[in-house]
Amino acid sequence: MQLYQGRPADMTGRQDKEKRVYELLDRLGIAYERVDHEAAETMEACEEIDKFLAPAVICKNLFLCNTQKTKFYLLMIRGDKKFKTKEISSQIHSARLSFAPAEKMEEYLDILPGSVSVLGLMNDKEHQVQLLVDEDVLNAEYVGCHPCVNTSSLRLKTSDIFNTFLKEVSHDYITVVLSE
């Protein structure tokens, strides 16, 4: 593996959703570094990749919904933290949260399981997904995430995601506090 600056020089074989991520980041003037790798579908599979993206906080991104499946959330937490539904539900005043159906993830974010990323919010034109962010992620200088596919990972400045990217895609976020 190798760390590259920006988009691939050769986009042959790249999925359209990945290409759209690079186009948007470039248009916004957001600098990023990239590692290409085999499909990484779990946090364990990302451990080797994480070494190349250091000092970025590698995020665990969870696509969640309320019990009625009427409200959908994308939760960004540090990869070393555990998801505790009770802890989050009480902070956002929601019924118990659970993992949302994969079909809804694809419908709203154009992402498949294993590729979940904050960058998928660029595809949520109807604003069906509310972003929830662990305060520890916001305090990091860099974050690591997938460009809507799990065969590449990016390192971006946290401020670029939360001040530039989210503004461009018209999404806001709710800060949550998660215990260790």
Backbone as CSV, one residue per row, in Angstrom:
resi,resn,N_x,N_y,N_z,CA_x,CA_y,CA_z,C_x,C_y,C_z
1,MET,0.845,-1.191,0.000,0.000,0.000,0.000,0.878,1.238,0.000
2,GLN,0.308,2.281,-0.539,1.029,3.550,-0.634,0.045,4.704,-0.440
3,LEU,0.523,5.791,0.145,-0.288,6.982,0.348,-0.091,7.911,-0.849
4,TYR,-1.201,8.281,-1.499,-1.177,9.160,-2.672,-1.842,10.488,-2.334
5,GLN,-1.441,11.533,-3.028,-2.094,12.833,-2.911,-3.242,12.873,-3.915
6,GLY,-4.450,13.125,-3.456,-5.587,13.345,-4.346,-6.080,12.127,-5.094
7,ARG,-6.808,12.431,-6.166,-7.485,11.392,-6.951,-6.482,10.530,-7.718
8,PRO,-6.931,9.324,-8.127,-6.066,8.471,-8.946,-5.814,9.115,-10.308
9,ALA,-4.614,8.959,-10.827,-4.305,9.480,-12.161,-5.097,8.722,-13.215
10,ASP,-5.279,7.434,-13.003,-6.038,6.595,-13.927,-7.330,6.167,-13.227
11,MET,-8.465,6.614,-13.733,-9.757,6.315,-13.103,-10.403,5.051,-13.684
12,THR,-9.681,4.337,-14.538,-10.201,3.109,-15.137,-10.583,2.117,-14.046
13,GLY,-11.772,1.564,-14.150,-12.235,0.568,-13.203,-12.812,1.126,-11.921
14,ARG,-12.786,2.438,-11.746,-13.347,3.058,-10.539,-14.855,3.203,-10.717
15,GLN,-15.603,3.004,-9.648,-17.048,3.157,-9.709,-17.424,4.635,-9.819
16,ASP,-18.573,4.896,-10.442,-19.037,6.277,-10.611,-19.176,7.003,-9.285
17,LYS,-19.676,6.320,-8.258,-19.859,6.983,-6.961,-18.520,7.435,-6.375
18,GLU,-17.463,6.671,-6.591,-16.139,7.068,-6.127,-15.636,8.266,-6.935
19,LYS,-15.832,8.234,-8.234,-15.408,9.343,-9.090,-16.113,10.636,-8.694
20,ARG,-17.406,10.536,-8.350,-18.167,11.728,-7.939,-17.609,12.329,-6.651
21,VAL,-17.140,11.482,-5.742,-16.525,11.979,-4.502,-15.292,12.813,-4.833
22,TYR,-14.407,12.278,-5.677,-13.190,13.002,-6.031,-13.522,14.308,-6.745
23,GLU,-14.501,14.260,-7.628,-14.893,15.482,-8.354,-15.377,16.556,-7.398
24,LEU,-16.215,16.174,-6.418,-16.734,17.149,-5.464,-15.613,17.692,-4.571
25,LEU,-14.783,16.819,-4.026,-13.695,17.283,-3.170,-12.766,18.228,-3.924
26,ASP,-12.451,17.880,-5.154,-11.569,18.739,-5.961,-12.231,20.081,-6.250
27,ARG,-13.513,20.054,-6.586,-14.231,21.306,-6.883,-14.272,22.218,-5.663
28,LEU,-14.379,21.618,-4.484,-14.429,22.397,-3.243,-13.046,22.817,-2.758
29,GLY,-12.004,22.340,-3.419,-10.650,22.673,-3.002,-10.222,21.967,-1.723
30,ILE,-10.821,20.815,-1.459,-10.490,20.050,-0.262,-9.346,19.087,-0.597
31,ALA,-8.236,19.274,0.081,-7.085,18.388,-0.105,-7.344,17.071,0.620
32,TYR,-6.853,15.979,0.034,-7.009,14.666,0.657,-5.882,13.760,0.200
33,GLU,-5.611,12.786,1.034,-4.649,11.746,0.699,-5.415,10.433,0.626
34,ARG,-4.905,9.515,-0.192,-5.654,8.299,-0.520,-4.758,7.063,-0.439
35,VAL,-5.342,5.989,0.067,-4.717,4.670,0.048,-5.684,3.748,-0.678
36,ASP,-5.197,3.031,-1.684,-5.992,2.008,-2.364,-5.638,0.660,-1.748
37,HIS,-6.637,-0.220,-1.621,-6.424,-1.488,-0.921,-7.494,-2.491,-1.315
38,GLU,-7.346,-3.705,-0.842,-8.378,-4.725,-1.018,-9.615,-4.273,-0.245
39,ALA,-10.760,-4.825,-0.577,-11.997,-4.466,0.113,-11.830,-4.626,1.621
40,ALA,-12.194,-3.574,2.346,-12.098,-3.561,3.812,-13.504,-3.368,4.360
41,GLU,-14.101,-4.440,4.840,-15.503,-4.386,5.267,-15.677,-4.321,6.775
42,THR,-14.601,-4.504,7.527,-14.688,-4.464,8.987,-13.601,-3.544,9.543
43,MET,-13.767,-3.150,10.796,-12.754,-2.320,11.442,-11.434,-3.091,11.565
44,GLU,-11.506,-4.401,11.767,-10.297,-5.204,11.872,-9.516,-5.168,10.558
45,ALA,-10.233,-5.231,9.447,-9.585,-5.194,8.130,-8.924,-3.843,7.873
46,CYS,-9.378,-2.825,8.575,-8.848,-1.474,8.373,-7.582,-1.193,9.183
47,GLU,-7.197,-2.090,10.078,-6.064,-1.821,10.966,-4.777,-1.517,10.200
48,GLU,-4.464,-2.286,9.172,-3.237,-2.041,8.397,-3.350,-0.729,7.622
49,ILE,-4.515,-0.463,7.088,-4.769,0.768,6.331,-4.600,1.981,7.242
50,ASP,-5.053,1.851,8.482,-4.976,2.945,9.456,-3.555,3.465,9.623
51,LYS,-2.574,2.573,9.542,-1.176,2.973,9.712,-0.764,3.995,8.652
52,PHE,-1.305,3.859,7.454,-0.966,4.781,6.369,-1.682,6.120,6.517
53,LEU,-2.826,6.117,7.193,-3.621,7.334,7.330,-3.327,8.105,8.623
54,ALA,-2.502,7.544,9.486,-2.165,8.232,10.743,-1.608,9.617,10.413
55,PRO,-1.998,10.614,11.177,-2.651,10.606,12.479,-4.173,10.770,12.411
56,ALA,-4.793,10.358,11.352,-6.251,10.527,11.228,-6.996,9.639,12.221
57,VAL,-8.127,10.152,12.722,-9.040,9.337,13.507,-9.825,8.504,12.499
58,ILE,-9.689,7.204,12.608,-10.416,6.322,11.704,-11.804,6.139,12.298
59,CYS,-12.791,6.487,11.509,-14.164,6.476,12.006,-14.868,5.173,11.706
60,LYS,-15.653,4.772,12.680,-16.620,3.706,12.479,-17.890,4.451,12.094
61,ASN,-18.437,4.139,10.939,-19.640,4.809,10.448,-20.788,3.816,10.457
62,LEU,-21.814,4.131,11.225,-22.941,3.215,11.379,-24.211,3.853,10.834
63,PHE,-24.936,3.103,10.017,-26.190,3.577,9.454,-27.312,3.010,10.320
64,LEU,-28.035,3.901,10.982,-29.004,3.526,12.000,-30.392,4.057,11.679
65,CYS,-31.383,3.511,12.390,-32.750,4.031,12.276,-33.467,3.844,13.601
66,ASN,-34.589,4.561,13.727,-35.415,4.379,14.920,-36.223,3.084,14.752
67,THR,-36.932,2.698,15.793,-37.688,1.451,15.782,-38.716,1.417,14.653
68,GLN,-39.341,2.550,14.382,-40.382,2.620,13.352,-39.817,2.677,11.931
69,LYS,-38.500,2.819,11.820,-37.819,2.956,10.518,-38.328,4.171,9.743
70,THR,-38.548,5.264,10.505,-39.000,6.515,9.886,-37.926,7.600,9.938
71,LYS,-36.923,7.414,10.787,-35.822,8.364,10.893,-34.512,7.595,10.751
72,PHE,-33.612,8.165,9.941,-32.357,7.498,9.640,-31.187,8.379,10.055
73,TYR,-30.135,7.728,10.541,-28.979,8.424,11.084,-27.691,7.796,10.571
74,LEU,-26.693,8.630,10.381,-25.340,8.169,10.118,-24.519,8.597,11.323
75,LEU,-23.995,7.629,12.057,-23.222,7.899,13.258,-21.743,7.717,12.961
76,MET,-20.958,8.769,13.208,-19.494,8.716,13.090,-18.913,8.656,14.497
77,ILE,-18.253,7.540,14.798,-17.584,7.418,16.090,-16.155,6.941,15.852
78,ARG,-15.293,7.201,16.809,-13.929,6.689,16.716,-13.986,5.176,16.584
79,GLY,-13.095,4.639,15.797,-13.082,3.201,15.544,-12.876,2.354,16.776
80,ASP,-12.284,2.914,17.831,-12.020,2.139,19.040,-13.134,2.245,20.078
81,LYS,-14.223,2.913,19.736,-15.338,3.036,20.679,-16.444,2.041,20.328
82,LYS,-17.240,1.716,21.324,-18.372,0.813,21.145,-19.651,1.628,20.970
83,PHE,-20.540,1.152,20.127,-21.846,1.766,19.932,-22.782,1.256,21.017
84,LYS,-23.347,2.192,21.778,-24.316,1.850,22.819,-25.603,2.596,22.488
85,THR,-26.585,1.863,22.015,-27.808,2.493,21.526,-28.480,3.354,22.585
86,LYS,-28.498,2.901,23.822,-29.156,3.666,24.884,-28.492,5.028,25.063
87,GLU,-27.181,5.061,24.981,-26.415,6.289,25.158,-26.770,7.323,24.072
88,ILE,-26.883,6.870,22.842,-27.186,7.765,21.726,-28.668,8.154,21.737
89,SER,-29.531,7.177,21.899,-30.983,7.425,21.845,-31.411,8.517,22.812
90,SER,-30.874,8.479,24.018,-31.278,9.483,25.007,-30.801,10.882,24.609
91,GLN,-29.647,10.987,23.956,-29.119,12.299,23.571,-29.880,12.924,22.412
92,ILE,-30.450,12.099,21.540,-31.170,12.647,20.386,-32.687,12.524,20.559
93,HIS,-33.102,12.081,21.750,-34.528,11.974,22.086,-35.263,11.126,21.053
94,SER,-34.752,9.937,20.867,-35.319,9.015,19.891,-35.603,7.683,20.554
95,ALA,-36.518,6.954,19.956,-36.736,5.580,20.387,-35.445,4.808,20.139
96,ARG,-35.373,3.648,20.682,-34.175,2.810,20.544,-33.718,2.741,19.084
97,LEU,-32.419,2.902,18.887,-31.840,2.846,17.550,-31.345,1.437,17.238
98,SER,-31.422,1.086,15.976,-30.874,-0.185,15.521,-30.266,0.033,14.144
99,PHE,-29.616,-0.989,13.637,-29.023,-0.870,12.310,-30.141,-0.800,11.270
100,ALA,-30.002,0.138,10.360,-31.012,0.349,9.317,-30.821,-0.676,8.202
101,PRO,-31.900,-0.922,7.452,-31.800,-1.873,6.345,-30.814,-1.399,5.271
102,ALA,-30.092,-2.353,4.716,-29.105,-2.051,3.677,-29.754,-1.363,2.472
103,GLU,-30.993,-1.705,2.182,-31.670,-1.078,1.030,-31.815,0.426,1.223
104,LYS,-32.079,0.839,2.450,-32.219,2.269,2.737,-30.861,2.972,2.633
105,MET,-29.805,2.290,3.044,-28.466,2.846,2.925,-28.143,3.099,1.449
106,GLU,-28.458,2.136,0.624,-28.196,2.294,-0.807,-29.114,3.350,-1.420
107,GLU,-30.382,3.365,-1.010,-31.343,4.332,-1.541,-30.958,5.769,-1.189
108,TYR,-30.606,6.020,0.066,-30.351,7.384,0.516,-28.914,7.850,0.290
109,LEU,-27.946,6.944,0.480,-26.532,7.346,0.442,-25.759,6.802,-0.765
110,ASP,-26.374,5.899,-1.528,-25.702,5.236,-2.655,-24.430,4.544,-2.172
111,ILE,-24.560,3.858,-1.038,-23.439,3.139,-0.428,-23.924,1.753,-0.030
112,LEU,-23.024,0.780,-0.157,-23.311,-0.586,0.267,-22.698,-0.830,1.642
113,PRO,-23.228,-1.798,2.389,-22.622,-2.120,3.683,-21.123,-2.384,3.524
114,GLY,-20.351,-1.900,4.487,-18.898,-2.031,4.434,-18.217,-0.824,3.819
115,SER,-19.018,0.071,3.237,-18.465,1.265,2.582,-19.032,2.551,3.161
116,VAL,-19.730,2.457,4.280,-20.432,3.608,4.836,-19.447,4.738,5.139
117,SER,-19.843,5.952,4.770,-18.957,7.097,4.905,-19.770,8.380,4.967
118,VAL,-19.247,9.356,5.694,-19.853,10.683,5.726,-19.961,11.254,4.311
119,LEU,-19.061,10.858,3.427,-19.074,11.380,2.061,-20.317,10.933,1.292
120,GLY,-20.985,9.894,1.751,-22.231,9.447,1.126,-23.356,10.457,1.270
121,LEU,-23.220,11.391,2.201,-24.266,12.410,2.363,-24.407,13.283,1.115
122,MET,-23.403,13.283,0.249,-23.513,14.031,-1.005,-24.625,13.460,-1.886
123,ASN,-25.002,12.208,-1.647,-26.044,11.553,-2.432,-27.427,11.657,-1.790
124,ASP,-27.501,12.192,-0.593,-28.769,12.310,0.141,-29.431,13.651,-0.182
125,LYS,-29.926,13.756,-1.388,-30.508,15.017,-1.877,-31.808,15.391,-1.163
126,GLU,-32.517,14.390,-0.643,-33.799,14.634,0.035,-33.636,14.800,1.550
127,HIS,-32.406,14.771,2.037,-32.103,14.968,3.461,-32.867,13.987,4.358
128,GLN,-32.745,12.730,4.017,-33.386,11.672,4.791,-32.521,11.185,5.951
129,VAL,-31.242,11.552,5.937,-30.292,11.032,6.924,-29.730,12.172,7.769
130,GLN,-29.808,12.013,9.084,-29.243,12.977,10.031,-27.876,12.475,10.475
131,LEU,-26.875,13.327,10.380,-25.526,12.968,10.807,-25.377,13.178,12.311
132,LEU,-24.850,12.157,12.988,-24.524,12.212,14.406,-23.013,12.021,14.510
133,VAL,-22.343,12.870,15.292,-20.886,12.806,15.357,-20.414,12.784,16.805
134,ASP,-19.615,11.794,17.123,-18.972,11.700,18.424,-18.054,12.913,18.594
135,GLU,-18.144,13.582,19.716,-17.350,14.792,19.937,-15.855,14.545,19.776
136,ASP,-15.383,13.328,20.053,-13.961,13.025,19.889,-13.537,13.095,18.425
137,VAL,-14.430,12.801,17.510,-14.127,12.919,16.079,-13.933,14.392,15.732
138,LEU,-14.793,15.234,16.250,-14.702,16.670,15.963,-13.422,17.297,16.495
139,ASN,-12.858,16.715,17.542,-11.648,17.256,18.151,-10.367,16.820,17.452
140,ALA,-10.478,15.907,16.500,-9.301,15.416,15.781,-8.955,16.345,14.623
141,GLU,-7.681,16.426,14.282,-7.268,17.265,13.154,-7.654,16.630,11.820
142,TYR,-7.557,15.302,11.747,-7.870,14.577,10.512,-8.839,13.437,10.787
143,VAL,-9.630,13.103,9.785,-10.482,11.913,9.826,-10.159,11.040,8.628
144,GLY,-10.394,9.760,8.806,-10.230,8.814,7.714,-11.593,8.238,7.368
145,CYS,-11.849,8.097,6.074,-13.123,7.531,5.642,-12.997,6.991,4.215
146,HIS,-13.988,6.225,3.809,-14.032,5.686,2.447,-14.658,6.710,1.497
147,PRO,-14.240,6.702,0.228,-14.884,7.551,-0.783,-16.089,6.823,-1.407
148,CYS,-16.989,6.330,-0.547,-18.224,5.624,-0.932,-17.971,4.229,-1.500
149,VAL,-16.743,3.761,-1.457,-16.388,2.384,-1.804,-15.362,1.928,-0.773
150,ASN,-15.293,0.618,-0.531,-14.384,0.155,0.517,-13.060,-0.388,-0.023
151,THR,-12.664,0.058,-1.212,-11.379,-0.332,-1.781,-10.390,0.840,-1.802
152,SER,-10.778,1.944,-1.210,-9.908,3.108,-1.021,-10.285,3.748,0.305
153,SER,-9.328,4.428,0.897,-9.574,5.184,2.124,-8.886,6.527,1.988
154,LEU,-9.514,7.553,2.575,-9.014,8.922,2.458,-8.679,9.490,3.832
155,ARG,-7.711,10.404,3.850,-7.428,11.217,5.028,-7.750,12.650,4.649
156,LEU,-8.662,13.265,5.406,-9.091,14.639,5.155,-9.021,15.432,6.450
157,LYS,-8.864,16.735,6.337,-8.930,17.580,7.524,-10.364,17.569,8.042
158,THR,-10.487,17.396,9.316,-11.806,17.383,9.950,-12.551,18.680,9.651
159,SER,-11.838,19.796,9.708,-12.476,21.092,9.443,-13.022,21.169,8.012
160,ASP,-12.360,20.524,7.061,-12.860,20.523,5.683,-14.169,19.756,5.565
161,ILE,-14.275,18.651,6.293,-15.524,17.877,6.263,-16.653,18.680,6.892
162,PHE,-16.414,19.226,8.091,-17.500,19.832,8.850,-17.773,21.293,8.512
163,ASN,-16.829,21.983,7.912,-17.063,23.384,7.553,-17.328,23.595,6.071
164,THR,-16.768,22.751,5.228,-16.900,22.949,3.783,-17.796,21.904,3.142
165,PHE,-17.454,20.630,3.307,-18.199,19.550,2.657,-19.673,19.540,3.079
166,LEU,-19.926,19.500,4.390,-21.318,19.419,4.856,-22.128,20.634,4.433
167,LYS,-21.504,21.798,4.428,-22.198,23.009,3.973,-22.597,22.859,2.503
168,GLU,-21.685,22.342,1.686,-21.950,22.168,0.254,-23.093,21.195,0.003
169,VAL,-23.169,20.130,0.790,-24.215,19.122,0.572,-25.449,19.386,1.442
170,SER,-25.486,20.554,2.072,-26.641,21.016,2.862,-27.046,20.046,3.971
171,HIS,-26.063,19.584,4.706,-26.334,18.727,5.857,-25.710,19.357,7.097
172,ASP,-26.376,19.170,8.211,-25.814,19.605,9.479,-25.533,18.345,10.299
173,TYR,-25.116,18.543,11.517,-24.833,17.381,12.354,-25.208,17.677,13.807
174,ILE,-25.373,16.603,14.545,-25.633,16.685,15.968,-24.440,16.047,16.667
175,THR,-23.849,16.767,17.605,-22.725,16.229,18.364,-23.265,15.349,19.478
176,VAL,-22.673,14.160,19.619,-23.050,13.251,20.705,-21.805,12.916,21.508
177,VAL,-22.018,12.552,22.742,-20.928,12.186,23.633,-21.040,10.698,23.931
178,LEU,-19.973,9.966,23.603,-19.971,8.527,23.821,-18.869,8.170,24.803
179,SER,-19.180,7.286,25.728,-18.176,6.858,26.706,-17.157,5.966,26.022
180,GLU,-16.046,5.783,26.702,-14.956,4.945,26.153,-15.386,3.497,26.130
